[in-house]
Amino acid sequence: MTNLVILVGRIARDPETRTTQGGTEITQVSVVTDRPARKDGKTYKDENGYTAKDSEFHRVTCFNGLGQNVAKYCTKGQLVTVEGRIHYTQWEDQDGTKRYGCEIIADKVDFLSKGRANGSDTANEGAPDIDED
């Protein structure tokens, strides 16, 4: 049996990191992916003549060292590849209503473009090299 997720998308917002009481660092990012939109089972063009797109936002959770690297080197708009597994959760909110969640637990995050920090070119100083065309 396999639970494998591979996403290629852009960071939708800057990473957020927190530390549990046990000392585990958890970094979360939102990755947005696009796919062709469909009407009546067919793709269609938008008002500018481009293929219309539907965007999906994925909550990605990274632990410890991977999370530290993502927090340090990833910024909003950066293109990344995420490999991991899908994880579902269930809980009751304060009103006793059952809530459900879905997230990707990342095993690997590859940086496909360089990030930026306040318009600076030094945002990824010290980051691993990437191939650029």
CYANA upper distance limits for C-alpha pairs under 8 A (distance plus 0.5 A):
  3 ASN  CA     85 ARG  CA      5.94
  3 ASN  CA     86 ILE  CA      7.16
  4 LEU  CA     83 GLU  CA      7.81
  4 LEU  CA     84 GLY  CA      6.34
  4 LEU  CA     85 ARG  CA      5.36
  4 LEU  CA     86 ILE  CA      7.62
  5 VAL  CA     82 VAL  CA      8.24
  5 VAL  CA     83 GLU  CA      6.19
  5 VAL  CA     84 GLY  CA      5.73
  5 VAL  CA     85 ARG  CA      5.72
  5 VAL  CA     86 ILE  CA      7.04
  5 VAL  CA    104 ILE  CA      8.02
  6 ILE  CA     81 THR  CA      7.56
  6 ILE  CA     82 VAL  CA      6.13
  6 ILE  CA     83 GLU  CA      5.15
  6 ILE  CA     84 GLY  CA      7.19
  7 LEU  CA     33 THR  CA      7.96
  7 LEU  CA     81 THR  CA      6.05
  7 LEU  CA     82 VAL  CA      5.59
  7 LEU  CA     83 GLU  CA      7.14
  8 VAL  CA     33 THR  CA      7.22
  8 VAL  CA     79 LEU  CA      7.77
  8 VAL  CA     80 VAL  CA      6.29
  8 VAL  CA     81 THR  CA      4.95
  8 VAL  CA     82 VAL  CA      7.00
  9 GLY  CA     31 VAL  CA      6.35
  9 GLY  CA     32 VAL  CA      5.86
  9 GLY  CA     33 THR  CA      5.26
  9 GLY  CA     34 ASP  CA      8.15
  9 GLY  CA     79 LEU  CA      6.07
  9 GLY  CA     80 VAL  CA      6.20
  9 GLY  CA     81 THR  CA      7.12
 10 ARG  CA     31 VAL  CA      5.93
 10 ARG  CA     32 VAL  CA      5.91
 10 ARG  CA     33 THR  CA      7.39
 10 ARG  CA     76 LYS  CA      7.92
 10 ARG  CA     77 GLY  CA      5.83
 10 ARG  CA     78 GLN  CA      5.74
 10 ARG  CA     79 LEU  CA      4.89
 10 ARG  CA     80 VAL  CA      6.55
 11 ILE  CA     29 VAL  CA      7.31
 11 ILE  CA     30 SER  CA      6.36
 11 ILE  CA     31 VAL  CA      5.14
 11 ILE  CA     32 VAL  CA      6.94
 11 ILE  CA     74 CYS  CA      8.07
 11 ILE  CA     75 THR  CA      7.08
 11 ILE  CA     76 LYS  CA      5.38
 11 ILE  CA     77 GLY  CA      5.58
 11 ILE  CA     78 GLN  CA      5.87
 11 ILE  CA     79 LEU  CA      7.05
 11 ILE  CA     80 VAL  CA      7.75
 12 ALA  CA     29 VAL  CA      8.01
 12 ALA  CA     30 SER  CA      5.80
 12 ALA  CA     31 VAL  CA      5.96
 12 ALA  CA     32 VAL  CA      6.42
 12 ALA  CA     57 PHE  CA      8.33
 12 ALA  CA     76 LYS  CA      5.90
 12 ALA  CA     77 GLY  CA      6.65
 13 ARG  CA     29 VAL  CA      7.22
 13 ARG  CA     30 SER  CA      6.70
 13 ARG  CA     75 THR  CA      7.48
 13 ARG  CA     76 LYS  CA      5.11
 13 ARG  CA     77 GLY  CA      7.97
 14 ASP  CA     29 VAL  CA      7.20
 14 ASP  CA     71 ALA  CA      8.50
 14 ASP  CA     74 CYS  CA      7.54
 14 ASP  CA     75 THR  CA      5.42
 14 ASP  CA     76 LYS  CA      5.40
 15 PRO  CA     27 THR  CA      6.92
 15 PRO  CA     28 GLN  CA      6.14
 15 PRO  CA     29 VAL  CA      5.23
 15 PRO  CA     30 SER  CA      8.24
 15 PRO  CA     70 VAL  CA      7.66
 15 PRO  CA     71 ALA  CA      5.95
 15 PRO  CA     74 CYS  CA      7.50
 15 PRO  CA     75 THR  CA      7.46
 16 GLU  CA     27 THR  CA      5.98
 16 GLU  CA     28 GLN  CA      5.87
 16 GLU  CA     29 VAL  CA      7.12
 16 GLU  CA     71 ALA  CA      7.52
 17 THR  CA     25 GLU  CA      7.40
 17 THR  CA     26 ILE  CA      6.05
 17 THR  CA     27 THR  CA      4.67
 17 THR  CA     28 GLN  CA      6.91
 17 THR  CA     67 GLY  CA      8.19
 17 THR  CA     71 ALA  CA      7.42
 18 ARG  CA     25 GLU  CA      6.37
 18 ARG  CA     26 ILE  CA      5.92
 18 ARG  CA     27 THR  CA      6.99
 19 THR  CA     23 GLY  CA      6.23
 19 THR  CA     24 THR  CA      5.97
 19 THR  CA     25 GLU  CA      4.93
 19 THR  CA     26 ILE  CA      6.56
 20 THR  CA     24 THR  CA      5.76
 20 THR  CA     25 GLU  CA      7.04
 20 THR  CA     26 ILE  CA      8.12
 24 THR  CA     63 PHE  CA      7.68
 24 THR  CA     64 ASN  CA      6.75
 25 GLU  CA     63 PHE  CA      6.27
 25 GLU  CA     64 ASN  CA      5.37
 25 GLU  CA     67 GLY  CA      7.48
 25 GLU  CA     68 GLN  CA      8.22
 26 ILE  CA     61 THR  CA      7.30
 26 ILE  CA     62 CYS  CA      6.31
 26 ILE  CA     63 PHE  CA      5.28
 26 ILE  CA     64 ASN  CA      6.89
 26 ILE  CA     67 GLY  CA      6.63
 27 THR  CA     61 THR  CA      6.32
 27 THR  CA     62 CYS  CA      5.61
 27 THR  CA     63 PHE  CA      6.84
 27 THR  CA     67 GLY  CA      5.38
 27 THR  CA     68 GLN  CA      7.78
 27 THR  CA     70 VAL  CA      7.90
 27 THR  CA     71 ALA  CA      7.10
 28 GLN  CA     59 ARG  CA      7.44
 28 GLN  CA     60 VAL  CA      6.08
 28 GLN  CA     61 THR  CA      5.08
 28 GLN  CA     62 CYS  CA      6.73
 28 GLN  CA     67 GLY  CA      8.29
 29 VAL  CA     59 ARG  CA      6.59
 29 VAL  CA     60 VAL  CA      5.81
 29 VAL  CA     61 THR  CA      7.20
 30 SER  CA     57 PHE  CA      6.77
 30 SER  CA     58 HIS  CA      5.98
 30 SER  CA     59 ARG  CA      5.26
 30 SER  CA     60 VAL  CA      6.46
 31 VAL  CA     57 PHE  CA      6.16
 31 VAL  CA     58 HIS  CA      5.64
 31 VAL  CA     59 ARG  CA      7.09
 31 VAL  CA     60 VAL  CA      7.49
 32 VAL  CA     55 SER  CA      6.95
 32 VAL  CA     56 GLU  CA      6.02
 32 VAL  CA     57 PHE  CA      4.94
 32 VAL  CA     58 HIS  CA      6.70
 33 THR  CA     55 SER  CA      6.13
 33 THR  CA     56 GLU  CA      5.89
 33 THR  CA     57 PHE  CA      7.09
 33 THR  CA     58 HIS  CA      8.44
 34 ASP  CA     53 LYS  CA      6.48
 34 ASP  CA     54 ASP  CA      6.07
 34 ASP  CA     55 SER  CA      4.96
 34 ASP  CA     56 GLU  CA      6.88
 35 ARG  CA     53 LYS  CA      5.93
 35 ARG  CA     54 ASP  CA      5.95
 35 ARG  CA     55 SER  CA      7.08
 36 PRO  CA     43 THR  CA      6.75
 36 PRO  CA     51 THR  CA      7.11
 36 PRO  CA     52 ALA  CA      6.38
 36 PRO  CA     53 LYS  CA      4.99
 36 PRO  CA     54 ASP  CA      6.58
 37 ALA  CA     43 THR  CA      6.23
 37 ALA  CA     44 TYR  CA      7.52
 37 ALA  CA     51 THR  CA      8.16
 37 ALA  CA     52 ALA  CA      5.82
 37 ALA  CA     53 LYS  CA      5.19
 37 ALA  CA     54 ASP  CA      5.59
 38 ARG  CA     42 LYS  CA      5.45
 38 ARG  CA     43 THR  CA      4.95
 38 ARG  CA     44 TYR  CA      6.99
 38 ARG  CA     52 ALA  CA      8.46
 39 LYS  CA     43 THR  CA      6.89
 39 LYS  CA     44 TYR  CA      7.55
 43 THR  CA     51 THR  CA      7.50
 43 THR  CA     52 ALA  CA      7.76
 44 TYR  CA     51 THR  CA      6.23
 44 TYR  CA     52 ALA  CA      6.46
 45 LYS  CA     49 GLY  CA      5.70
 45 LYS  CA     50 TYR  CA      5.60
 45 LYS  CA     51 THR  CA      4.84
 45 LYS  CA     52 ALA  CA      5.74
 46 ASP  CA     50 TYR  CA      6.00
 46 ASP  CA     51 THR  CA      6.60
 46 ASP  CA     52 ALA  CA      5.59
 58 HIS  CA    103 GLU  CA      7.29
 58 HIS  CA    104 ILE  CA      7.72
 59 ARG  CA    102 CYS  CA      7.99
 59 ARG  CA    103 GLU  CA      5.51
 59 ARG  CA    104 ILE  CA      6.65
 60 VAL  CA    103 GLU  CA      6.28
 60 VAL  CA    104 ILE  CA      5.18
 60 VAL  CA    105 ILE  CA      6.52
 60 VAL  CA    106 ALA  CA      6.97
 61 THR  CA     67 GLY  CA      8.31
 61 THR  CA    103 GLU  CA      7.46
 61 THR  CA    104 ILE  CA      6.58
 61 THR  CA    105 ILE  CA      5.50
 61 THR  CA    106 ALA  CA      6.44
 62 CYS  CA     66 LEU  CA      6.42
 62 CYS  CA     67 GLY  CA      5.04
 62 CYS  CA     70 VAL  CA      8.28
 62 CYS  CA    105 ILE  CA      6.77
 62 CYS  CA    106 ALA  CA      5.84
 62 CYS  CA    107 ASP  CA      7.93
 63 PHE  CA     67 GLY  CA      5.34
 63 PHE  CA     68 GLN  CA      8.34
 63 PHE  CA    106 ALA  CA      8.42
 64 ASN  CA     68 GLN  CA      6.69
 65 GLY  CA     69 ASN  CA      6.86
 66 LEU  CA     70 VAL  CA      6.73
 66 LEU  CA    107 ASP  CA      8.30
 66 LEU  CA    108 LYS  CA      7.82
 66 LEU  CA    109 VAL  CA      8.17
 67 GLY  CA     71 ALA  CA      6.49
 68 GLN  CA     72 LYS  CA      6.56
 69 ASN  CA     73 TYR  CA      6.40
 69 ASN  CA     74 CYS  CA      8.30
 70 VAL  CA     74 CYS  CA      5.70
 70 VAL  CA    109 VAL  CA      8.10
 73 TYR  CA    115 GLY  CA      7.17
 73 TYR  CA    123 ALA  CA      7.52
 73 TYR  CA    124 ASN  CA      6.13
 73 TYR  CA    127 ALA  CA      7.26
 74 CYS  CA     78 GLN  CA      7.11
 74 CYS  CA    111 PHE  CA      8.28
 74 CYS  CA    115 GLY  CA      6.23
 75 THR  CA    115 GLY  CA      5.75
 75 THR  CA    116 ARG  CA      6.75
 75 THR  CA    117 ALA  CA      7.77
 76 LYS  CA    115 GLY  CA      8.00
 77 GLY  CA    115 GLY  CA      7.96
 78 GLN  CA    111 PHE  CA      8.12
 78 GLN  CA    112 LEU  CA      8.06
 78 GLN  CA    113 SER  CA      6.33
 78 GLN  CA    114 LYS  CA      6.94
 78 GLN  CA    115 GLY  CA      5.86
 79 LEU  CA    111 PHE  CA      6.97
 79 LEU  CA    112 LEU  CA      5.71
 79 LEU  CA    113 SER  CA      5.80
 79 LEU  CA    114 LYS  CA      8.38
 80 VAL  CA    109 VAL  CA      7.20
 80 VAL  CA    110 ASP  CA      6.07
 80 VAL  CA    111 PHE  CA      5.24
 80 VAL  CA    112 LEU  CA      5.59
 80 VAL  CA    113 SER  CA      7.62
 81 THR  CA    109 VAL  CA      6.14
 81 THR  CA    110 ASP  CA      5.58
 81 THR  CA    111 PHE  CA      7.19
 81 THR  CA    112 LEU  CA      7.52
 82 VAL  CA    106 ALA  CA      6.91
 82 VAL  CA    107 ASP  CA      8.21
 82 VAL  CA    108 LYS  CA      6.36
 82 VAL  CA    109 VAL  CA      5.12
 82 VAL  CA    110 ASP  CA      7.08
 83 GLU  CA    106 ALA  CA      6.24
 83 GLU  CA    107 ASP  CA      6.27
 83 GLU  CA    108 LYS  CA      5.63
 83 GLU  CA    109 VAL  CA      6.95
 84 GLY  CA    104 ILE  CA      6.80
 84 GLY  CA    105 ILE  CA      5.92
 84 GLY  CA    106 ALA  CA      4.70
 84 GLY  CA    107 ASP  CA      5.28
 84 GLY  CA    108 LYS  CA      7.15
 85 ARG  CA    104 ILE  CA      6.04
 85 ARG  CA    105 ILE  CA      5.85
 85 ARG  CA    106 ALA  CA      7.14
 85 ARG  CA    107 ASP  CA      8.29
 86 ILE  CA    102 CYS  CA      7.57
 86 ILE  CA    103 GLU  CA      6.41
 86 ILE  CA    104 ILE  CA      5.12
 86 ILE  CA    105 ILE  CA      6.79
 87 HIS  CA    102 CYS  CA      6.22
 87 HIS  CA    103 GLU  CA      5.85
 87 HIS  CA    104 ILE  CA      6.49
 87 HIS  CA    105 ILE  CA      7.20
 88 TYR  CA    100 TYR  CA      7.76
 88 TYR  CA    101 GLY  CA      6.13
 88 TYR  CA    102 CYS  CA      5.03
 88 TYR  CA    103 GLU  CA      7.06
 89 THR  CA    100 TYR  CA      6.17
 89 THR  CA    101 GLY  CA      5.53
 89 THR  CA    102 CYS  CA      6.82
 90 GLN  CA     98 LYS  CA      7.45
 90 GLN  CA     99 ARG  CA      6.16
 90 GLN  CA    100 TYR  CA      5.03
 90 GLN  CA    101 GLY  CA      6.88
 91 TRP  CA     98 LYS  CA      6.22
 91 TRP  CA     99 ARG  CA      5.81
 91 TRP  CA    100 TYR  CA      7.06
 92 GLU  CA     96 GLY  CA      5.69
 92 GLU  CA     97 THR  CA      5.78
 92 GLU  CA     98 LYS  CA      4.99
 92 GLU  CA     99 ARG  CA      6.27
 93 ASP  CA     97 THR  CA      5.99
 93 ASP  CA     98 LYS  CA      7.08
 93 ASP  CA     99 ARG  CA      7.26
111 PHE  CA    130 ILE  CA      7.66
112 LEU  CA    130 ILE  CA      7.15
112 LEU  CA    131 ASP  CA      8.16
113 SER  CA    130 ILE  CA      7.72
113 SER  CA    132 GLU  CA      8.17
114 LYS  CA    123 ALA  CA      8.49
114 LYS  CA    124 ASN  CA      7.07
114 LYS  CA    130 ILE  CA      8.47
115 GLY  CA    123 ALA  CA      6.66
115 GLY  CA    124 ASN  CA      6.79
116 ARG  CA    120 SER  CA      6.58
116 ARG  CA    121 ASP  CA      6.97
116 ARG  CA    122 THR  CA      8.02
116 ARG  CA    123 ALA  CA      5.54
116 ARG  CA    124 ASN  CA      7.79
117 ALA  CA    121 ASP  CA      7.87
117 ALA  CA    122 THR  CA      7.85
117 ALA  CA    123 ALA  CA      5.40
